[in-house]
């Protein structure tokens, strides 16, 4: 790589890191690991791909992809929030993004996308113990991908007994979300030809403010990532190839 291209790549990397809060929104230190993992393990050319985002909400992942040149269909069960529209407009990527209201268990596209991606949506889809809907949503994502296309995923895991207790006591939706295990994720992804994933995070989930989560996230990356059992971590990130 010549100096000009190296400088351009470094500038883009710095820009991406500075935008991490816009891409991820909360618990940024831990959840932003998904972005690094996707880039490290994907074989797709993001600058030319067509992508489908599931559960777009405030548009962070759509922004991340569009800034790299991808054409993105940002979807959720409801129309995009005004926050998503303002975010995309402020970064000048509105021409790269379209919007649609889509139920993830009934995706109306087959063999159309190079990338499908989501972050923290299966728990809500499986609300009140509905594992079948979680499985169906992943199947729909698989069907929407072209051959060789990739699913970028980041999802909440069951975590440790302490995570489970605190969610029920202190998280508004903790009693209704269906948090998944690593084994269930593997089960849902069985149709894919190749799956690569990593589990991350332990202490970050207990932060009450983003500053606290950031400090605990640093502790996660430097200490707990190497010492805590996989079954105690609360985030799974990965790439699954069709």
N, C-alpha and C positions, 0 to 999 in steps of 0.2 A: 504494500500500500504506500503510495507516495505521500509526501508531507501534506499536500493540499487536501487529499481525501481523508487522511488521518485526522487532520484538524477539523474537517467537516463532521466526521463521525464522532469525535470527542465533543464538539459543540452540541450535536444532537443529543448525545447521551446526557450531558449536563442539563440541557433543556428539559429532557424527559424527567430527570430526577427532581428538578425544581417544580414540575407540574404534578408530582405524585399525589398531593392532596386533592387535586382536581380529579384525578383518575380514580382514586380509591375512596376518598371521603372520610372514613373513620378507621381507627386502629391502623394507620397508614404504615407504620414501621413493619408490622407483620404481614398485612395483606398485600403490600406492594411487592413482596417476594414473588407473587404470582407473575407479575410483569417480567421480572428477570428470568423466571423459569420458562415462561412461554417463549421468550426470545431465544433462550439457550437451546431449547429442544424442538422448536418448530422447523420444518423444511419449507414453509411457505414464504413467498416473496410478498411481504406486507404491502409494498408500494404498488402492487398490481392486483391484489386479491379483492374478492367480493366477500363481505362478512355479514353475518347475522348476529346481532346482540340480543340475548334473551334477558328480560328483566332490567331494561335500561335505566329506569327510574330517573336519576338526575344526569345521566349521559356521560359518566366518566370514562367508561371503557370505549364507548363510541369515539370520544375525543382522542383517546390514546391511539386507536387504530387510524382514525382519519388524519391525525398529524403525521402519520407515516405513509400517507398516500392511499390507504385502503378506502374502498367505497363501502359504506356501512348502512345496513337497514337496522335501525334502533327500534326495538319492540318491547312492549310490556302489556300486561292485561288491560291497563288504562292508557290513555294518550300520554305522550311525553309531558313532563312537568315544565312549567315556565322556566325553572332553574336550568333544565337541560337545554332548552332553546337559547337562553341567554348565554350559557357557557359555550355552546358551539358557535354562536354568532360572535362572541368576544374573541374567539381564537381564529376566526375567519375560515372555519371548516364546514360551514353550512352547506356549500355545494356538494360536499362529499357524503352527506348524511341524509337519509330519508327516514320517515317514521311510520309506524303502524301499530295498531292495537291487536295483539295476538295472544291467544291462550297457548302456553307452552306444551300442553298436552294434545293440542290439535294444530300443529304448525302447517300452514297451507302451502308448503314448498317442498318439492322433491328434487334432489340431485342438482341444486342450484348454487351452493355456496362453497367457497374455498375454506372458510373458517366460520365456525359457530362458537360463540363464547358466552360465558355467564359467570357471575360472582354472587354467591349467597342467595340462591333462589330455590334450591330443592327443599329446604326446610319449610318455606311457605307453601310450596306446591304440595308437600306431604302433610299439611296441617291436619291435626287431630288423627294422626296415625295412618295416613293414606300412603302407604309405601307403593301401591300400584300406580298411583299418579306420578310419583317420582320416577319410577321405572319407565312409564309411558312417555314422559317428557324427554328422557334421555334417548329413547328409541326414535322419537320425532326429530330430535336434533341429528341423530345418525342419518336418518332418511333425507334430511335437508342438505346434507353434505355431498359434494361431488366425490367420486372415487379418488382416494388419496388426500381428501380434505381432512381437516383437523378440528377437533373440539378442544378449545381452551377452557379449562374449568378451575374454579376456586370455590370451595364450599365449606360450610361449618360442619365440623365433626362432633360426635357425642362428647368427646373429651374425657377428662378425669371425673371421678365421683364428686370432686369439689366443684368443677364446672357445672355438672348436672344439678347439684344442690343450689348453687348461686343463681342459675338461670330460673329455676322454679320460684325462688324467693324474691329476686330482684329485677328480673327482666320481664317487661310487660307481656311479651309474647312467648315467654319461656315454657309455659304449660301447653301451648298449642302447636308450636313448631315441631316437626319431626326431624330431629338431628340424625344424621346418617353415620354409619361406621365405615371404616376402610373396607371391610369385607363387602358391605352393600354397594359401595362405589364400584368395586371390582366386578360385582355381579351385574350392575347396570351397564358397565362398559364392556361386557363380554363380547358383543358383536364386533368390536373394533379390532383391527389387525395388530395394533401395537399401542400399549398404554405405558406412559412414563409419569410418575408422580412423586411428590414429596409431602411429608406432613410437617407442619411448623406451628410454633406458638404454644405457650403455656400461660405465662404470667400476664401477657398483654390484655387478655380478656377481663381481668379484674380491675383495670383502670377505670376510674369514674369520669375522667376528663381526657381530652386528647393528649395533653401534656403528660399525664400519668401513664397513659397507654404507650406513648412514645418512649418514655424512660423504661418501662417494663419490657417493651419490645426490644430495646437494646440488650437488656438482660437475657431475653429469650434467644437472641441471635448469638450472643457471645458465650452463654453458659448453658441454658436449658436445652437448646437445640441438640446438644451433644450428650446430655445426661438424662433427660426425661424420656420415659418409654413412649413409643409411637402411639399407643392407645390413650395416652394422656394429653396429646396435642389436640388443638381444637380447629385447625385449618388443614385442608388438603388442597394442593394445587397440582395441576397436571396438564398433559397434552395426550390426547387419544387420536390415533390416525385411523381413518376408515379404510 
